[in-house]
């Protein structure tokens, strides 16, 4: 196969994000990661959630599936279980995945499905004009919380680690090279990978701006990413500086399909489906 280039991943369509949106950085980093890994577009599937992040659909020349709100992960899991040779990536938003889809995140981590989940985390529902998302910090004022949100923000990295994810990382759109490198590591990891991407929303989040993240994020160097206790301690560091990098990685944990005898050695697409006569079963309901 000829060498994959960025031009090969281009489509006639362009996303409709606001000027200055952090989504552009994530879009570029994903494409650069695919090129670095030389992944065959015919064997790569990206499942998109609903929200501004989902507007990336049709703009990367791989197979794609635009799912329902909060439901990208079960679709991605089904695709991977059906055909193990595919590289499967879920591209979702914080409101999408950490709100309506939080239950699916927990169970994807528990099962250690061999997929990569990249989350656009801007602390708001941008597509519906700026209501607070589950990661919004206490006091954040928005259309839905004019006096400021009173709840404690969700820590997605903590949820992922405690639920059994085998690769947990954070990056930021203000560090595009770091973001690309983190996505590469996540895709290469065998098991469930979560990459929470801190990004700005220039239209509806006036707190966590591009300049804010340039000031506070720093690239950490966790020398032992296999220590779950140390990782869990580090993820709570949030201000005056915010660490980005790989917090936790378990290289030994078996994936979901590895633990199923029916799927361990072969994908569903390679199995023969025998025709079954169900007349006797149906006759019970006549």
N, C-alpha and C positions, 0 to 999 in steps of 0.2 A: 504494500500500500504506500502511495506517495506520502511524504512528510506532511503532517497536519499543520496548517497555518491559521492565523486569525481570520484571514479571508475566507477560509473554508467554513468557518463557523458563522459567517455573516448571512443575514437574510434580507429580503427587501423591506422588512418592517423595522420600525424604530419604536422604542418605548415612549410613553407619554408622560414621563415624570416632570416635575417642576424643575426649572433651572437651579442648579446647585444642590440637587437632591443626592444624598449618600447612596441611593440605589445605583447610580451610574458607576460608582467605584466597585460595588459588589458585582455588577454585571461584567465589568472589565476584568476583575480578578478571577471570576469563574472561567471566563474564556481563556485567560492566560494560563490558568491551572490546567485546563483540558489540553492546551497546546503543549505545555511542559511535559505532561504525562503521555502525550501522543495517544490519546484515547480515540478509538474508532467511533465516529459519530453514529454509525449504524448499530453500535453495541452500547450506546450511552442513552439513558432515559432520564429526563429531568421532569419531576412532578411538581407542579406549581400550586400554591395555595391561593386564597382570595385576598385581595388587598393590593396596595401599590406594588408589593413584591411580585404578585402574580402577573403584573403587566410586562414582566420579562418574557412571558410566554410568547412564542413565535419570533423571538429575536435572537435565539441561539440555534444553530442548525444541527440539532440532535433530535432524537425522538422526544416528544413532550406530551404531557397530560395535564390539563388544567382542571384541578379537582374542585371539591366543595369546600366551603369555609371551615377550616380546622381539620379537614379530613385528608390532607395530602399524605400523611405517613402511612395509614392503612393501605392506600393505593400503592405507594412505593414498596411496601412490604410484599404485597401480592405480586407485583411485577418481579421483584427479586426472587421470591420463592418459586415463581413459575419458570424463570430462566436465570440460572446462577451466573452465566457468563456475562450478563449485563452489568454495567456500572450504573447504579441507581442513586440519584441525588434528589432530595426534596428542597425546594426553595420556597420559604414561607416567611410570614411576618410575625412580629411579636404578639399583636392582638389576635391574629389568626391561630398561631400555634400555642401560645401560652394562655390564651383565653378559652375560646371554644374548643381548641384542640389539645388542651393540656392532658386530658385523659389518654389520648393516643400517644403523646410523648412519653408518659410514664410507662406504658406497656411496650412501646418500642424499645425503651431502655432495658426493661426487664427481660425481654426476649433476646436482646443483643442482635437484632436484625442487621445484616450486613449492608447498611445504607448510610448515606451521609445527609445530615440535616443542617442546612444553612439558614440562619434566622436573621432577617432584617429587623434590628431592634432599635426603633426610634422613640419608643415610649408613648406613641400615639397611634390611633387609627387614622392614618392619613387620608385614605380613600374616601372616608365618610366625614372628612373635614375637621379632624383634630380632637376627637374624644380621647380620654386617657386610656392607655393599655395596661395590662397587669404589671408591667415593669416600671410604670411611672412612679416617680419618687413622691413620698408623702408631701402634701402641700402644693403639688402641681395644679395650677388653675387651667381649666379648659372649658369648652362649651358644656360638657357634661358635669364638670365640677367647678362652677364659677367661684366658689369659696375655697377651693383647694381640695385635693383628694385626701381622704382620711385613712385609707387602708395602707398597710405595709406593702411595699413592692415585692413581687415574686423574684426570687433568685433562681433563674433557670439552670445555672450551673449546679447549684445545690440540689435541685430536683433531679437533674440528670445523674449526678454521682450517686445520690442515695437510692435511686431507682435501678441502678445497675448498668448504666452506659459504660462502655469500655474505652471511649475517647471523648474527652470534654475539653473544649478550648474556647477562648474568646479572642476576637480581633476587633479592628476598628477601621472605618472607611478612610480615616485620615492617614492610615498606614497601609497603602495599597500593596506594597511589596510583601509586608508581613501578612496581610490578608491572603494574598495569593499563595504564599508559602504554607500558611495554616490550612487552606483548602486542599492543597496538594497532600499534606500529611493526613488529613481527614479521609480523603478518598483512598489513599494507600492503606489505611488501617483496615484490618479485617474485623468487622463488628460494627456496632452502632456508634456513629460519630456525630457529636453536636458541636457546631460552630456558631456561637452567639456573636453577632457582629454589631458593635456599637456604631450608630450612624445618626446623622442630623436629619431633621425635617425642617427645611427652611421656611415652609409655609405655616406650620402649626405647632412647632415646638421651639419656643424662644428661650428655653433654658439650656438644653443640651445642643448647643450650636457647633458648627465646624470648628470655630475658634476655641470653644470650651474643650472639645476633645483633643485638639492640638496641644492644649496646655496641660491636661491632666493624665492622658494615657502614657504608659511606659511599657517597654518590652521587657518582661521579666525572663529569668532563666531558671526554671525549675530543674535542678539537676537530677532529681529522682521523681519522675512523674508516675511511678508505680505506687507511691505512698498515698493511699486514699485519705488518711487522717490529715496529712500535711496539705493535700489538695483542698480538702474541705475547709481547712482553716484559712487558706489563702484566698478563696473565692469571696470571702466577706470583706476584703479590703476594698473600700469604696470611698475615696476621698481622704486627704486632699489629692492623692494620686490614685489612678485606677490601673491595675496590671492587666496586660494582655499576653496571650501565649497559650501553650498547652498546659493545662492544670493536672490532667489525669489521663493515663493510658494503661490499659491492661492488655498485654500482648498474648496472654495465655487463655483468656476466657473464650470458650467455644461459642460459635454463632448459633442462631436459632436452627438453621438447617443442619448444622453439624450434629445437633442433638436428636434429630429425627431420622430414624433408619430409612424411612421412605424417601427422604430427600438428600441424605448425606452423600450418596454416590451418584445421584442423577437428578436432573431437573424435571419438572412436570412436563415441559414441552417435549422431552425425549421419551416419555413413557407412553405405552400403548393403553388406550382406553377401551376396555371390553364392553361390548354392547350387552346390556342386561334386559331381560324380559321382565317387565314389572306388571304384567296383566294380572297376576295372582294378587299382588298388593293392591292394585286399583279396584279389584272386584270386591274388596271389603267395604268400599264406600258407595257401592251401588244400592 
